[in-house]
């Protein structure tokens, strides 16, 4: 029986580069989603806090669209667009990029 040795050291670099590219694209789309939330927010912007509180995080687990204002979910539960619409927008854009 013969034995064949392979050097797969370049595969790790290839996978790492692919992950970095995915995270960069997630960050681009996260910024788009924040802009979408700011632009499309259907609530009266009395203090500016809700719009300023829109943000996103990208890590190994993926993209997270968020609003850090304590009352954002309350306002959204009343039918106003706060952060959820941007999350839906981001999911749609990510699906487009994957295809």
Residue frames relative to the residue before (quaternion, step in Angstrom):
aa qw qx qy qz dx dy dz
X 1.0000 0.0000 0.0000 0.0000 0.00 0.00 0.00
X 0.2492 -0.7777 0.5585 0.1451 3.58 -0.90 0.87
X 0.2993 -0.7471 0.5741 0.1504 3.50 -1.16 0.64
X 0.1411 -0.7771 0.6103 0.0612 3.56 -1.01 0.89
X 0.1766 -0.7769 0.5982 0.0863 3.58 -0.84 0.99
X 0.1087 -0.7821 0.6124 0.0397 3.53 -0.98 0.91
X 0.2913 -0.7226 0.6001 0.1814 3.51 -1.17 0.66
X 0.0857 -0.8277 0.5545 0.0010 3.56 -0.42 1.25
X 0.2959 0.7944 -0.4956 0.1892 3.60 1.17 0.33
X 0.6527 0.5128 -0.3274 0.4515 3.60 1.05 -0.60
X 0.5542 0.6104 -0.3923 0.4078 3.61 1.19 -0.39
X 0.6235 0.5411 -0.3392 0.4510 3.60 0.98 -0.79
X 0.6619 0.4936 -0.3056 0.4742 3.59 0.93 -0.87
X 0.6337 0.5325 -0.3221 0.4595 3.59 1.02 -0.79
X 0.6689 0.4841 -0.2930 0.4821 3.59 0.92 -0.89
X 0.6400 0.5220 -0.3213 0.4633 3.60 0.94 -0.84
X 0.6546 0.5034 -0.3086 0.4721 3.59 0.95 -0.86
X 0.6423 0.5236 -0.3191 0.4599 3.59 1.00 -0.80
X 0.6453 0.5099 -0.3159 0.4731 3.60 0.98 -0.82
X 0.6436 0.5226 -0.3190 0.4593 3.57 0.99 -0.84
X 0.6509 0.5116 -0.3150 0.4641 3.59 0.98 -0.81
X 0.6380 0.5154 -0.3239 0.4716 3.58 1.00 -0.80
X 0.6745 0.4907 -0.3003 0.4626 3.59 0.89 -0.89
X 0.6175 0.5289 -0.3474 0.4672 3.61 1.06 -0.67
X 0.6641 0.4890 -0.3041 0.4769 3.58 0.94 -0.85
X 0.6209 0.5278 -0.3404 0.4692 3.60 1.03 -0.72
X 0.6468 0.5134 -0.3196 0.4647 3.60 1.00 -0.78
X 0.6257 0.5277 -0.3341 0.4673 3.60 0.99 -0.78
X 0.6999 0.4581 -0.2639 0.4803 3.55 0.87 -0.98
X 0.5956 0.5542 -0.3581 0.4581 3.59 1.09 -0.61
X 0.6502 0.4975 -0.3105 0.4831 3.59 0.99 -0.83
X 0.6256 0.5254 -0.3324 0.4713 3.60 1.03 -0.77
X 0.6641 0.5144 -0.3033 0.4499 3.58 0.94 -0.90
X 0.6230 0.5197 -0.3397 0.4757 3.59 1.03 -0.74
X 0.6518 0.5032 -0.3114 0.4743 3.58 0.92 -0.88
X 0.6173 0.5416 -0.3324 0.4637 3.57 1.05 -0.78
X 0.6674 0.5001 -0.2980 0.4643 3.59 0.89 -0.92
X 0.6578 0.5030 -0.3102 0.4670 3.58 0.95 -0.85
X 0.7009 0.4851 -0.2598 0.4538 3.56 0.90 -0.99
X 0.7864 0.3637 -0.1599 0.4730 3.57 0.88 -1.01
X 0.3767 0.7398 -0.4860 0.2730 3.62 1.23 -0.09
X 0.2428 -0.8310 0.4908 0.0979 3.58 -0.51 1.20
X 0.5397 0.6156 -0.3974 0.4145 3.59 1.25 0.17
X 0.5431 -0.5795 0.4799 0.3726 3.56 -1.24 0.36
X 0.3102 -0.7891 0.5129 0.1339 3.55 -0.63 1.18
X 0.0705 -0.8610 0.5033 0.0205 3.57 0.50 1.20
X 0.8140 0.2260 -0.1104 0.5235 3.59 0.76 -0.97
X 0.4540 -0.6775 0.4541 0.3587 3.59 1.21 -0.43
X 0.4835 0.7096 -0.4132 0.3032 3.58 1.25 -0.25
X 0.6563 0.5181 -0.3336 0.4354 3.62 0.86 -0.87
X 0.6891 0.4699 -0.2913 0.4685 3.58 0.87 -0.89
X 0.6587 0.5011 -0.3094 0.4683 3.61 1.00 -0.76
X 0.6744 0.5282 -0.2884 0.4278 3.59 1.13 -0.59
X 0.4824 0.6468 -0.4501 0.3825 3.60 1.25 0.00
X 0.1729 0.7848 -0.5798 0.1338 3.55 -1.00 0.82
X 0.2159 -0.7564 0.5962 0.1604 3.53 -1.32 -0.16
X 0.1765 -0.7407 0.6361 0.1247 3.52 -1.35 0.37
X 0.1045 -0.7489 0.6502 0.0743 3.54 -1.15 0.68
X 0.1422 0.7636 -0.6209 0.1058 3.54 -0.90 0.98
X 0.7845 -0.3336 0.2316 0.4687 3.57 -1.27 -0.18
X 0.6753 0.4988 -0.2870 0.4612 3.58 1.18 -0.56
X 0.6967 -0.4565 0.2778 0.4786 3.60 1.21 -0.24
X 0.6710 -0.4774 0.4053 0.3969 3.51 -1.36 -0.49
X 0.0756 -0.7770 0.6244 0.0256 3.57 -0.96 0.91
X 0.1949 -0.7469 0.6283 0.0969 3.55 -0.83 1.08
X 0.0458 0.8358 -0.5411 0.0803 3.60 -0.74 0.97
X 0.1311 -0.7110 0.6752 0.1460 3.47 -1.42 0.17
X 0.2856 -0.8218 0.4772 0.1237 3.56 -0.51 1.20
X 0.4578 0.6592 -0.4718 0.3651 3.61 1.22 0.08
X 0.5432 -0.6630 0.4104 0.3113 3.59 -0.81 1.01
X 0.7649 0.3889 -0.1912 0.4765 3.58 1.00 -0.77
X 0.3503 0.7655 -0.4837 0.2395 3.62 1.22 0.16
X 0.6776 0.4819 -0.3064 0.4635 3.61 0.86 -0.87
X 0.6046 0.5474 -0.3521 0.4592 3.60 1.10 -0.65
X 0.6675 0.4862 -0.2989 0.4782 3.59 0.88 -0.95
X 0.6645 0.4966 -0.3084 0.4656 3.58 0.94 -0.86
X 0.6286 0.5414 -0.3413 0.4420 3.62 1.04 -0.69
X 0.6331 0.5171 -0.3194 0.4794 3.59 1.27 -0.36
X 0.6406 -0.5653 0.3073 0.4191 3.59 1.30 0.14
X 0.5447 0.6124 -0.4042 0.4060 3.59 1.25 0.11
X 0.4560 -0.6585 0.5235 0.2905 3.57 -1.18 0.62
X 0.0113 0.7977 -0.6009 0.0496 3.56 -0.65 1.15
X 0.8223 -0.0944 0.1022 0.5517 3.62 0.45 -1.17
X 0.5837 0.6297 -0.3648 0.3603 3.58 1.06 -0.66
X 0.6379 0.5352 -0.3336 0.4420 3.57 0.99 -0.80
X 0.6445 0.5144 -0.3166 0.4687 3.58 1.05 -0.73
X 0.6192 0.5331 -0.3392 0.4663 3.58 1.09 -0.68
X 0.6471 0.4980 -0.3122 0.4856 3.58 1.01 -0.80
X 0.6179 0.5381 -0.3263 0.4713 3.56 1.03 -0.83
X 0.6700 0.5069 -0.2972 0.4537 3.60 0.89 -0.96
X 0.6371 0.5201 -0.3346 0.4600 3.59 0.96 -0.81
X 0.6480 0.5179 -0.3146 0.4614 3.58 0.94 -0.88
X 0.6760 0.4950 -0.2890 0.4632 3.61 0.89 -0.94
X 0.6447 0.5111 -0.3268 0.4652 3.60 0.99 -0.78
X 0.6326 0.5166 -0.3291 0.4740 3.59 1.01 -0.76
X 0.6311 0.5232 -0.3326 0.4662 3.60 1.00 -0.76
X 0.6791 0.5014 -0.2899 0.4510 3.57 0.93 -0.86
X 0.6419 0.5340 -0.3204 0.4475 3.57 1.08 -0.72
X 0.6561 0.5295 -0.3162 0.4350 3.59 1.01 -0.76
